[in-house]
Amino acid sequence: MKIHKIIILGSGPAGCTAAIYAARAELFPLVIEGMQPGGQLTITTEIENYPGYTDGIMGPQLMQIMKEQAERFGTEFIFGEVSEVDLSKKPFTIKTENDETFQAHTLIIATGARARLLNIEAEKKLMGYGVSACATCDGFFFKEKEICIVGGGDTAMEEASFLTRFASRVTVIHRRDELRASKIMQERAQANPKISFEWNSVIEDIEGSPETGVQAAILKDTKTGETRRFPTQGIFIAIGHTPNTAVFKGKLDMDDQGYIRTRGTSTYTSVDGVFAAGDVADHVYRQAITAAGMGCKAAIDAERWLAEHQIA
């Protein structure tokens, strides 16, 4: 069986950037794309905060350009999702759900994270058309609009406060009558005149279309069961993220949320020769540009590791 110098798991900004750098170093990386090739950006509409695109760029287009750039330098991409990994001995062994087996001297994990969503049909249809899971990414598009944010933790309060820079009003929708956020975050949000609260409420449905955008949320009272229409022009979901690390559980050092821990400012993980980049190891920034930066670092770390171990 062929032993690859580098295998990269994931094909979002982190994975593709790692592939570009590794391929230019003539390490001939193999990228196992995952079940969502291109990552979360493939379900994102316009991106205006990625450097180099004056007029913005559509998420799927950006990821296609990154993939083609990596292929230009000799990266091999295969469609598939990893089902099993053996990191206990070298070379590392990776198996996919397609019953394919691969081996590598080094491994870059860039499998990303997924936003926890409401699991209603309208949410899928309107994602990128008024529904968002990233205030930092999309807040700019909601200038002088009335919007909602779903959640009650620190992230929800932080994003609610951030969104008041753009929106005329931000309504926090929370299923209980008190927040889970830290006291200081609660006080900050509650003191903001642009933020209001809808307690004991959940979103049961969303009115709108890709053509019109979001028009209203259908709220259900968690105590009475009654529903009502709540006009809004945007809905931000801030109920957390889940890193795609289940297959690495017990094999790599992770925090209590399942994010892979890396050493200092490097991308080295707890297993020598395994590196992590992007949202799979970053629960703070979660941006395409920071993921790409980590992908660059991971490729350089892996290249240096190979050189130190004299693997040509």
N, C-alpha and C positions, 0 to 999 in steps of 0.2 A: 504494500500500500504506500502511495506517495505521502511523504511528510511535508506539509506546507511550512514555510517559515513563519507566516502569520495568517491566522484566520480571524476575521472580524465578524462578530455577531451583531446584526442590525444595520440598516441602510438609511437611517436618518442623517441629519447634519453631522453628528459625531462620527458615525460609521463611514460615511462617504468621505469626510475630510481625512480621517485616518487612512482610508484606502488611497486617496490621492497622494498623501505624503509617503506611505509605504511603497506604493507603486513607483514613484519617482526615485526612490532609493533602490529600485530594482529588487524588491523583496517579493514581488509577484503575489500580492495578497488575494485570498479567497474571501468573498463576502457572502455570508448566508443571510439573505435579506429579511427573513421573518415573514409573518403572515400579512403585514401591512408594509410592503416595500415603500421606502421613502419616509416612513414614520408618520408622526402626527401632522407634519406640514402638508401631507397629501389631502387632509380634510380641512385645510385652512384656505381661505379665499385670498385676499390681497395682503401681501406683506410689505410694509413701508419702512420697517426699521432694520432691514438687513443691508449693510453697507454695500455700495456699488450699484444700486438700482435707484436712480434718481426719481423715477415715476412709480416705484414699487414693482412687485412681481407676484404672480400667483404662486401659492405654495407648491402645487404639483409641478409647475414649470421650473421652479428653483431646484427641486429635488431631481428632476430629469436632467437638468444641466450639470448638477454635481455628479450624478451617476455617469453621464457621458464623459465628463472630464476624467473621472477615475478610470473608466474603461480605456480611454485614450492612452493612458500610461501603462496599461497591461493588467488592470484588475479584472478578476473573474467574479461575476455575480451569479448566484444560483438562488432560485426561489425555494423557500422551505423554512420550517420552524424547528428549532432545536428541542428535542425531547429528552435528551440525557447527555450529561458530560461526566467525564472521569478526569479529575484534576489531581488524583492521588499519585500519578506517576507520569514521567515524560517519555515520549511525547504525549501531549494531551489528546484525549479521544472525544469526539463530538458526534452524536447521532441525531438524525433528524426524524421527523414524523413520516418522512417518505422512505424510511428504512435505509438511508444512506449513512455511511460512516466515514469520518474524516479524521486526520491526525495533524497536529501542528506543534511546532516548537514553542510558539507564543500565541496568546489568545487576547484579543481586545473585545471586551464586552461593551456593546453600545446598544443594548436592547431597549433603552428608553423607559418611559413611565406612561401610564394612561390616567387621564383625569377620571375621577369617580363622577358619574353622571346620574341623572334622575331616572333613566330607563323608561322614558316615554317616547312614543313614536315621533311626535312633533319635534322633539329635541334633535333627533338625527337629521330630519328634513331641514331644520333651520340653523344647524351648526354652521357658523360663518356668515349667516344672514340675519344677525341679530341675537343669536345665542353664541356664547363664548365661554371658554374655561380659562381664559388668560386675560386679566385686566391690563397688565403691562403691555401685552401685544395689541389689544384692540380698543383700549379706552379712548384713544385719539379719535376714533370714528363716531363717537357718541357726544360730540360737542353740543351743549345746550339741549340735550335730550333727557327725558325722564326714564330711568332704568332701574332694574332690580338686581339684587345680588342674593344668592341662596347660600346659607351657611350661618354658623354661629361661633366659629372658632377664631383664633388669631388671624389666620389667613383671610377669612371673610372680612374681618374688621379692617385689616390693613388694606385690602383691595377696595373696600367701600370708601375708605378715606382717600385713597389714590384716585378713585373714579370721580370724586367731587371736583377734581381739577378740570374736568371736561363736562360732566353731566350737570344739568340744572337741578336735578334731584335724584338721590339714590335711596331706594327702599330696600331694607334688609328683610328677607323672608326667612323666618325661622320656625321650625316645627314645635319648639317649646316656648315657654314664657320667660326664659332666662338664657343668657348666652353662656357658651363654654369658654369663651375667650378669657385671657388674663384680665385682671382688674384694670390695669392701665390701658389696654387696648379697648376695653368696653367704654371706659370713661372718655377716651379720645373720640370714639365714634359717636357716643351719645351727646357729646358736647358740640358736635359739628352741626350747624343749622341746616345743612343740605341733606343730612341723613335722617331718615325716619324708619320705623320698624313695624312690621306686620307679624305679630306674635301668633303662636299656635296655628301656623299655616304651612301648607305644602302646595307645590305646584302640581296640579293634576293634569293640566293640558296647556298648550300654548297656541294662541291664534296667530296666524300669519302665513306668509309664503315666501319663497326665495325672491319673488318679484316685489312684494310690498314690505318685506322685513317683518319683524315682530310687531304685533299690534296690541296684544293683551295676554296676560297670564290668567288661567282659571285656577283660583285658589280654593283649597278645601280646608275648612276649619277642623283641626285635629281633635277638638273636644266635641263639637256638635255634629260634625259630618256635613255641614252645609257648604255649598260652593257659591262662588261669586266671581264676576269678571273684574279683573284689575287691569286697567289700561297701562301699557308700558311700551317703550320703544326698543328695549334691549334687556336681555337676561344673562347675567354672569353667574356661573356655577362655581362655588368655592367650597366644596365639601371634601377636598383632599385629592391626592394622587396615589396611585399604586405602582411602584416600580416593577418592571417585568423581570423579576429575579427568582421566581419560584423554583426553577430548575437548578439554581445554585445554592439553595437552602442547605445549610449544614456543610457546605464545601468552601464557602468564602465568609470572611468576617463582614457582618452587616449590622446596621443599627436596628432599633426596635420596630422601625417602619418597613424594613426590608431593603433599604438603600445600601449599596455596596460601599464599604469604607475604603478609602485610599490613604496612602501614607503622605502626610504633609501636603505640600503643593503638587506632588507628583500624581501619576495615575496608577502607580503600583498598588496592587491589592495584597491581601494576606497570603496569597500563593505566588511564589516566585515564578515570573514568566507570564502572569495573568494581569491584565490592565483593564481599567474601567473608565469610560468616558461618557459624558452627556448626562441626560436626566436620570439614568440608572444609578448615578452616584451623586447627583446634584438636586437637592430638594429646595434650594434657596432661589436660584436665578431662573432656571427652566426656560432659557431663551435659545433660539436657533444659533445665535452668534456665540454664546458661551459654550454650547454643545460642540460647535465646530472647533472652537479653540481647544477644548479638551480632547477632541479627536486628533488634532495636530500634536498635542503633547503626548498622547498615548502612542502614536506612531513613532515619534522620536524616542520615547522611553523604550519601546519594543526594539527599535533598531539598535539602540545602544546596548540593550540586554543581549541581543544576538551577537553583537561584536565582542562584548565582554566574555561571552561563553564560546567564542570562536566558532560560531555556526555560520558557515558561508552559504 
